[in-house]
């Protein structure tokens, strides 16, 4: 049961799934056995402006559209709650789009609905993704006073010229003021995304960004991502037209990645995953860690995706369909798919590589049916030995293969290769 027969590829972020012709029937089967624990994802599709490298932009919304969308979200949250009455919610993640553009009243209502309708864990991590512009004191207060304990800021770079070239409207000083405002409250973890591999980005520019984050702010954590650019995005068009420099090449990006690892290690940052670092004991990045293990995820909002048991779900991507289904009291689904039988083993590969930065063949194989475990283990041993010979893993000491720096840099490709190798055990 390979990826081509199940609509997609095996990866850290996703997994193939055979399309189900009746999504609502699949949902009913999934929720008939609700998970003991789950994470919850709420999607906010709107953003006041588009960054030229962003593949998620769906448009902006006026005040009336914000109010209507927030009311529909609240309705969907309430309607879905009874299906998961016994499920402990470990994390809630408001993603987007730009959740911080929600009106203050909507932020309050959605958070209060969550607390009144769902069984939130005592240490439930509630994250609000935030942009720099428009996230004012009233919105921040609404979030903090109603349970948000983590902010994820899309900083990307502190360099004003580079920010403006990428379509970011705020300058360095504005970014620093918002970070100071959020961290100064002392009530939440504040993490920032930093990108490398940007057009025209030099090692010096990246080092300045990292020095600013480590020395010039009280940030709790840093997510460190490589820019991957789809050819249809505005930034790709600017590069083709010669209006922006070309993206750094593979070895240039590896040098930037190495520089960041060295700088953050020197700063004493605690590594949470191959791409996330904690600078304060408060920072856990729990939602992303549980997502890496492909934990059950309940989706809400336009275009949100989730998974429960052997099922993958995608919600309506068009507002009119989302509104109609929600008002009818139905889960606003557009698609569903069934994961292949190797999904549990693939989830272990993804979780280990992302969070532990290693892979243990025996531990991974134990997620497979007993009659296939030895085949899964041998497949992984062969693949891991080959990848170690290429410099992506250290030789094993206690059964597990640990990623090298080159392996961490190529973690996504390494994960896909190992997942495909494990999946072959299910082929006849």
C-alpha positions in Angstrom: 0.0 0.0 0.0 2.3 2.7 -1.3 1.7 6.5 -1.4 0.7 6.6 -5.1 -2.3 4.4 -4.3 -3.4 6.5 -1.3 -3.3 10.0 -2.5 0.0 11.6 -1.3 3.4 10.8 0.0 4.7 9.7 3.4 6.3 12.6 5.2 6.9 14.3 8.5 3.9 16.6 7.9 1.5 14.2 6.1 0.5 10.7 5.1 -1.2 9.2 2.2 -4.9 8.2 2.6 -7.3 6.4 0.3 -10.1 8.8 -0.4 -13.5 8.0 1.1 -16.5 8.8 -1.1 -18.7 9.5 2.0 -16.8 11.8 4.4 -19.7 12.1 6.9 -20.0 8.4 7.2 -16.2 8.2 7.9 -16.6 10.9 10.5 -19.4 9.0 12.2 -17.2 5.9 12.3 -14.2 7.8 13.7 -16.1 9.5 16.5 -17.9 6.3 17.5 -14.6 5.5 19.2 -13.3 8.9 20.4 -9.6 9.1 21.4 -8.6 9.2 25.1 -6.4 12.2 24.3 -6.3 14.6 21.4 -5.0 17.9 20.2 -7.3 20.6 18.7 -6.6 22.8 15.7 -8.6 25.9 14.9 -8.0 27.5 11.5 -8.3 31.3 10.9 -8.0 31.7 7.1 -7.8 35.5 6.8 -4.8 37.8 6.8 -4.7 41.6 6.4 -1.8 41.4 3.8 0.1 38.8 1.9 3.8 38.0 2.3 5.3 37.1 -1.0 6.5 33.7 0.1 3.4 32.6 1.9 1.4 29.7 0.4 -1.5 29.9 2.8 -3.0 33.4 2.0 -6.7 33.3 1.3 -7.5 37.0 1.5 -8.5 39.6 4.1 -11.8 40.1 5.9 -13.8 43.1 6.9 -15.3 43.6 10.3 -18.6 41.9 9.3 -16.8 38.9 7.9 -14.7 38.5 11.0 -17.8 38.6 13.2 -19.7 36.0 11.1 -16.7 33.7 10.9 -16.1 33.8 14.6 -19.8 33.1 15.3 -19.7 30.1 13.0 -16.5 28.8 14.7 -18.1 29.1 18.1 -21.1 27.2 16.7 -18.9 24.4 15.3 -17.0 24.1 18.6 -20.2 23.7 20.6 -21.8 21.3 18.2 -18.7 19.0 18.1 -18.0 19.1 21.9 -20.4 16.3 22.9 -18.7 13.8 20.6 -15.5 14.2 22.6 -16.9 14.6 26.1 -14.4 12.0 27.5 -11.4 13.2 25.5 -8.7 15.1 27.2 -7.4 18.0 25.1 -3.7 18.3 25.4 -3.2 21.3 23.2 -5.2 23.9 21.3 -3.6 25.7 18.4 -5.1 28.7 16.7 -3.3 28.8 13.3 -3.8 30.6 10.0 -3.9 32.9 8.3 -3.6 35.3 11.2 -5.5 34.4 14.4 -4.2 37.6 16.1 -6.4 39.6 13.6 -9.5 38.2 15.4 -11.5 41.0 17.1 -10.9 41.0 20.9 -14.5 40.0 21.6 -14.2 37.0 19.3 -10.9 35.9 21.0 -12.7 36.0 24.4 -15.8 34.1 23.2 -13.8 31.4 21.4 -11.6 30.8 24.4 -14.4 30.8 26.8 -16.3 28.3 24.6 -13.3 26.0 24.6 -13.0 26.1 28.4 -16.7 25.5 29.0 -17.2 22.8 26.3 -14.0 20.7 26.3 -12.0 18.8 28.8 -8.8 20.7 28.7 -5.8 19.1 30.4 -4.5 20.9 33.5 -1.4 21.8 31.6 -3.1 22.3 28.2 -1.0 24.4 25.9 -3.1 27.0 24.1 -1.2 28.7 21.3 -2.2 31.7 19.3 -0.3 32.4 16.1 0.4 36.1 15.7 1.6 38.6 13.1 3.4 41.8 14.1 1.0 44.4 12.7 -2.4 44.8 14.4 -1.8 42.7 17.5 -2.6 45.4 20.0 -2.9 45.5 23.8 -6.6 44.9 23.8 -6.2 41.7 21.7 -3.3 40.5 23.8 -5.3 41.1 27.0 -8.3 39.2 25.6 -6.0 36.2 24.9 -4.1 36.2 28.2 -7.1 36.7 30.4 -8.9 33.7 28.8 -6.2 31.0 28.8 -3.7 31.6 25.9 -0.3 30.6 27.4 1.8 30.6 24.2 2.2 32.9 21.3 3.9 31.9 18.0 5.2 35.0 16.2 5.9 35.0 12.4 9.1 37.1 12.6 11.0 35.3 9.8 13.8 38.0 10.0 14.5 41.1 12.0 16.2 42.8 9.0 14.0 45.7 8.0 15.1 45.8 4.3 14.7 42.0 3.9 11.3 42.1 5.7 10.1 44.8 3.3 11.4 42.9 0.3 9.4 39.9 1.4 6.2 41.9 1.8 6.4 42.2 5.6 5.0 45.7 6.5 6.6 46.2 9.9 10.2 47.2 10.6 12.7 45.8 13.1 11.8 48.2 15.9 8.1 47.3 15.6 8.9 43.6 15.9 11.0 44.2 19.0 8.4 46.3 20.6 5.7 43.6 20.2 8.1 40.9 21.6 8.8 43.1 24.6 5.1 43.7 25.1 4.3 39.9 25.0 7.2 38.8 27.0 6.9 41.6 29.5 3.5 40.3 30.6 5.2 37.2 32.0 2.1 35.1 31.4 3.0 33.1 28.3 5.7 31.5 26.3 6.6 33.6 23.3 8.2 31.8 20.3 9.4 33.2 17.0 9.8 31.7 13.6 13.1 32.5 11.9 13.7 31.6 8.3 16.9 30.7 6.5 17.5 30.3 2.8 15.9 33.7 2.0 16.8 35.4 -1.2 19.8 37.6 -0.6 20.3 36.4 3.0 24.0 36.2 4.0 25.5 34.3 7.0 26.1 37.7 8.6 22.4 38.6 8.3 21.3 35.3 9.7 23.7 35.6 12.6 22.4 39.1 13.3 18.9 37.6 13.5 20.0 34.9 15.9 22.0 37.3 18.1 19.0 39.6 18.3 16.7 36.7 19.3 19.1 35.4 21.9 20.6 38.6 23.3 18.1 41.3 22.4 14.8 39.8 23.4 13.3 37.6 26.1 11.9 35.1 23.6 11.1 31.7 25.0 11.8 29.7 21.9 12.8 29.8 18.2 11.5 27.7 15.4 14.1 27.5 12.6 12.8 26.8 9.1 14.2 26.7 5.7 12.3 28.6 3.1 10.7 26.3 0.5 9.2 28.3 -2.4 6.5 27.1 -4.7 7.0 28.4 -8.3 3.5 30.0 -8.4 4.0 32.3 -5.3 4.7 36.0 -5.8 8.2 35.8 -4.5 9.1 33.1 -7.1 7.9 35.5 -9.8 10.0 38.3 -8.5 13.1 36.1 -8.6 12.4 35.0 -12.1 12.0 38.6 -13.2 15.3 39.5 -11.5 13.6 41.8 -9.0 14.9 39.6 -6.1 18.1 37.6 -5.7 18.0 33.8 -6.3 17.5 31.5 -3.3 20.7 30.2 -1.8 21.8 26.8 -3.1 21.8 23.5 -1.2 25.3 23.9 0.3 24.8 27.5 1.1 21.7 26.6 3.0 23.6 23.8 4.9 26.1 26.4 5.9 23.3 28.7 7.2 21.8 25.7 9.1 25.1 24.8 10.6 25.7 28.4 11.7 22.3 28.5 13.4 23.0 25.2 15.3 26.3 26.4 16.5 25.0 29.8 17.6 22.0 28.3 19.5 24.1 25.6 21.1 26.5 28.3 22.3 23.5 30.2 23.7 22.6 27.1 25.8 19.3 26.6 23.9 17.5 23.4 24.7 16.7 21.5 21.5 13.1 20.3 21.4 13.1 19.0 17.8 15.3 19.2 14.7 13.9 22.7 14.0 12.8 24.1 17.4 14.8 25.4 20.3 13.7 26.4 23.8 15.3 29.5 25.5 13.2 29.4 28.6 11.8 26.5 30.7 8.3 27.6 29.9 8.6 26.8 26.2 7.4 23.3 25.3 6.1 23.5 21.7 3.9 20.7 22.7 1.4 21.0 19.9 4.0 20.5 17.2 5.6 17.7 19.1 2.3 15.8 19.4 1.6 16.6 15.7 4.9 15.0 14.7 3.8 11.8 16.4 0.6 12.1 14.3 -1.6 12.2 17.4 -5.4 12.5 17.0 -6.2 16.0 15.9 -9.8 17.5 15.9 -10.1 20.2 13.2 -12.2 23.3 13.2 -12.7 26.1 10.7 -12.4 26.7 7.0 -9.8 24.5 5.3 -8.6 22.8 8.6 -7.2 19.3 8.5 -7.3 16.6 11.2 -7.1 12.9 11.9 -8.8 10.5 14.3 -7.9 6.8 14.4 -7.4 5.5 10.9 -9.1 8.5 9.3 -7.9 11.8 7.8 -10.3 14.7 7.5 -10.3 17.9 5.5 -12.9 20.7 6.2 -14.7 22.8 3.6 -12.4 25.4 2.0 -15.1 27.7 0.7 -17.0 30.0 3.1 -20.4 29.4 1.7 -20.1 25.6 2.1 -18.6 25.9 5.5 -21.4 28.2 6.7 -24.2 26.0 5.2 -22.9 22.8 6.8 -22.3 24.4 10.2 -25.7 26.0 10.3 -27.2 22.6 9.4 -25.5 21.2 12.5 -23.1 19.0 10.5 -19.4 18.8 10.8 -18.3 21.0 7.8 -16.2 18.3 6.0 -15.1 18.3 2.4 -13.1 15.2 2.3 -12.0 12.1 4.3 -9.4 9.4 3.7 -8.4 6.1 5.3 -4.7 5.7 6.3 -2.9 2.6 5.1 -2.0 -0.2 7.5 1.5 1.1 7.9 0.4 4.4 9.4 1.2 3.6 13.0 4.8 2.6 12.1 5.2 5.7 10.0 4.0 7.8 12.9 6.7 6.4 15.1 9.3 7.2 12.4 8.1 10.8 12.2 7.9 11.3 15.9 11.4 9.9 16.6 13.1 11.8 13.8 11.3 15.1 14.6 11.5 15.0 18.4 14.3 12.6 19.4 16.4 13.0 16.2 16.9 9.3 16.0 15.3 6.1 14.7 15.2 2.8 16.5 14.2 0.0 14.1 13.0 -2.4 16.8 10.8 0.3 18.6 9.3 1.3 15.2 8.6 -2.3 14.2 6.7 -2.9 17.5 3.9 -0.7 16.1 3.3 -3.2 13.3 1.3 -6.5 13.5 3.4 -9.2 15.1 3.7 -11.2 11.8 5.3 -8.2 10.1 7.6 -6.8 12.8 10.7 -8.7 11.7 10.2 -7.6 8.1 9.7 -3.9 9.2 12.8 -4.1 11.4 15.0 -5.6 8.6 13.7 -3.1 6.1 14.6 -0.2 8.4 18.0 -1.7 9.4 19.0 -1.9 5.7 17.8 1.6 5.0 19.4 3.1 8.1 22.7 1.4 7.4 22.7 2.9 3.9 21.9 6.4 5.2 24.6 6.1 7.9 27.1 5.2 5.1 26.1 8.4 3.4 26.6 10.5 6.5 23.0 11.1 7.6 23.1 8.9 10.7 25.7 8.0 13.3 26.3 4.2 13.6 24.0 2.8 16.3 25.3 2.2 19.9 22.2 0.9 21.7 20.0 0.0 18.8 19.0 3.5 17.7 20.5 5.5 14.8 21.1 9.2 15.7 20.9 11.9 13.0 24.1 13.7 12.1 24.0 17.4 11.3 23.6 16.6 7.6 20.8 14.3 8.6 19.0 17.0 10.6 19.4 19.3 7.7 17.8 16.7 5.4 15.3 15.4 8.0 12.3 15.6 5.8 13.8 13.6 2.9 15.3 11.1 5.4 11.9 10.6 7.0 10.1 10.0 3.7 12.7 7.4 2.7 12.4 5.5 5.9 8.6 5.6 5.9 8.5 4.2 2.4 11.0 1.4 3.3 8.9 0.4 6.4 5.7 0.4 4.3 7.1 -2.2 1.9 6.7 -4.8 4.6 3.0 -4.6 3.9 3.4 -5.4 0.2 2.7 -9.0 -0.9 
